[in-house]
Each structure stands twice: as C-alpha cells, then as structure tokens.
Amino acid sequence: MHPEDPRTVWEDVPAGDLQLRIRRPPSAEDLLDEDEFADDERLPYWAEVWPSGRVLCGVLAGMDLTGRTVIELGAGIGTGAMVAAMRGARALSTDWYEAAVEFSRWNARNLGLDMSATVMDWRDPPAQVLAGAPYDLVVGADILYEARNGEALGVLIPALCGPATEVIIADPRRPDARAFVDGMQAAGWGYRREDLPVPGRIDETGAIVHVHRFTPPARKHNEPVVI
Ligand SMILES: C[S@@+](CC[C@H](N)C(=O)[O-])C[C@H]1O[C@@H](n2cnc3c(N)ncnc32)[C@H](O)[C@@H]1O
C-alpha cells in the first residue's frame, strides 16, 4: 500500500509536549502475506504505532538531541526517529520492510523533517549503516518480542556502538526480552530500567512499558553479545 492510498488513515501520536500526525495503513492484518510468512515468518507489524513506540517517542521528546546521531531499529513507520529529528538529531529510521521505510520517508517529509530511512534486516545490516557507526544513540521499541530478535540484536547493537553510545529499548514486558537484558548484563554492559505508563490507547500488553537503557562496557563495546 502506498502512503497516499485513500485507504490509509491518519493517527495522532503523542510525544511528551510534541504531537505527530502520521499516515499509516488501516490495519496490519490487511497486509498479511502468506508467502512472506512462509519464507521468513515475517509479519507486517510495522504498520501500526505500538504502545511502547509511543513511550519511546515520549522519552526522546524529553531529550535534547542537537547534533547527535540516532538510529532507530525495527522502526516501523519511524515515529521514534521523527521525534529525534524534531529534537535536533541526525536521525535514521530502519526496518526490514520496504513499505515501512516508504511510509517513514513519506511521513517525515510531510512533517517537514530532515530524516533518513533505509531498509535493514538486523541479521544482514547494509555497509552504509555500519559505516555510520558509532551512533550516539541506538533506539528501538517493541523489538524484543521473539528469541531470534534478541539473538540478532546482540550481534548488531555492539557493531553500531562506540564507548559513549547510549542504547534505549522500550519493551512492553515481552517474555523474550529477559534473555536479551541478561545477556547484555553478563557481557558487562551497564544497565538500568525505568517503568513508564503508556500514553493513550492500551492493548493486551498492558499499561506499563519497560524502558531498558544500556551503556557499553569500557573496552569491549564492539564485541557481539551471545544471547
Ligand atoms: C512490534 S513492531 C514495532 C514497530 C515500532 N518500533 C513501534 O513500536 O511502533 C516490530 C518491528 O520490528 C521490525 N523487525 C522485526 N524483525 C526485524 C529484523 N530482523 N530486521 C529489521 N526489522 C525487524 C518489524 O518489521 C516491525 O516494524
């Protein structure tokens, strides 16, 4: 579906004292593609802004990101990267669905934002994304919902980091997130967690989102983490 398809809908996304008006497909379910699922168990989760995505927007809206480089992983429509751009960052939105990247670009342009977006599968990151490392801030929302996600991110995230990078992942308390957090801590990453309420609509994942914050270990910030 193209961003200007008449079936798309507008959504107001709260982000602290900011508000984003974005255009998205009416429902992820309508985009289900059986061949794609059979191929790589891909599901079009990108097509909505998830509760933890809204929490991430609020966290980023509270930060001064002037001149900082920010990469959003599994960004879907890219609202986190958009808020980062609004706060002065050089922001890059990434997702493995081309359609997500297309919606991300369209919405950023529509909001008058200078933001980049590119296709990236965590398991096979493009050279130009790796060349942009180290990023000052690596962010994601609701990306730890399957064990294979944590395993891939344990390899990718260190490759995007320098010694001063901060990693922020908003997570609606997915069971598979625990192995990722434990693995990062065991590898020496600094860790703290903040529990934040979901603004607006609440779904079956609950009213509270865990915001995991990681800082790299002193010397081994680029070493893959086994999850
Ligand atoms: C639950 S959605 C969250 C979307 C958005 N971050 C939000 O919170 O609204 C998970 C996102 O991760 C993306 N994703 C899942 N596996 C991925 C992979 N291997 N590489 C890149 N993106 C992936 C999906 O396409 C989807 O956009």
The ligand as an SDF file (V2000), in Angstrom:
LIG
                    3D

 27 29  0  0  0  0  0  0  0  0999 V2000
    6.1810   -4.7220   17.0650 C   0  0  0  0  0  0  0  0  0  0  0  0
    6.8250   -3.8190   15.7160 S   0  0  0  0  0  0  0  0  0  0  0  0
    7.3020   -2.2820   16.4600 C   0  0  0  0  0  0  0  0  0  0  0  0
    7.2990   -1.1410   15.4750 C   0  0  0  0  0  0  0  0  0  0  0  0
    7.6680    0.2150   16.0950 C   0  0  0  0  0  0  0  0  0  0  0  0
    9.0120    0.1660   16.6500 N   0  0  0  0  0  0  0  0  0  0  0  0
    6.6770    0.6060   17.1560 C   0  0  0  0  0  0  0  0  0  0  0  0
    6.9710    0.3990   18.3400 O   0  0  0  0  0  0  0  0  0  0  0  0
    5.6200    1.0980   16.8130 O   0  0  0  0  0  0  0  0  0  0  0  0
    8.4100   -4.6120   15.4310 C   0  0  0  0  0  0  0  0  0  0  0  0
    9.1800   -4.0220   14.2580 C   0  0  0  0  0  0  0  0  0  0  0  0
   10.4320   -4.7100   14.1130 O   0  0  0  0  0  0  0  0  0  0  0  0
   10.6460   -4.9750   12.7180 C   0  0  0  0  0  0  0  0  0  0  0  0
   11.5420   -6.1560   12.6120 N   0  0  0  0  0  0  0  0  0  0  0  0
   11.3080   -7.4110   13.0560 C   0  0  0  0  0  0  0  0  0  0  0  0
   12.3300   -8.2210   12.7470 N   0  0  0  0  0  0  0  0  0  0  0  0
   13.2520   -7.4450   12.0990 C   0  0  0  0  0  0  0  0  0  0  0  0
   14.5340   -7.7070   11.5210 C   0  0  0  0  0  0  0  0  0  0  0  0
   15.0850   -8.9380   11.5380 N   0  0  0  0  0  0  0  0  0  0  0  0
   15.1890   -6.6750   10.9570 N   0  0  0  0  0  0  0  0  0  0  0  0
   14.6570   -5.4430   10.9460 C   0  0  0  0  0  0  0  0  0  0  0  0
   13.4360   -5.1230   11.4260 N   0  0  0  0  0  0  0  0  0  0  0  0
   12.7360   -6.1270   12.0100 C   0  0  0  0  0  0  0  0  0  0  0  0
    9.2450   -5.2130   12.1820 C   0  0  0  0  0  0  0  0  0  0  0  0
    9.1510   -5.0680   10.7780 O   0  0  0  0  0  0  0  0  0  0  0  0
    8.4480   -4.1590   12.9520 C   0  0  0  0  0  0  0  0  0  0  0  0
    8.4280   -2.9010   12.2990 O   0  0  0  0  0  0  0  0  0  0  0  0
  1  2  1  0
  2  3  1  0
  2 10  1  0
  3  4  1  0
  4  5  1  0
  5  6  1  0
  5  7  1  0
  7  8  2  0
  7  9  1  0
 10 11  1  0
 11 12  1  0
 11 26  1  0
 12 13  1  0
 13 14  1  0
 13 24  1  0
 14 15  1  0
 14 23  1  0
 15 16  2  0
 16 17  1  0
 17 18  1  0
 17 23  2  0
 18 19  1  0
 18 20  2  0
 20 21  1  0
 21 22  2  0
 22 23  1  0
 24 25  1  0
 24 26  1  0
 26 27  1  0
M  CHG  2   2   1   9  -1
M  END
$$$$
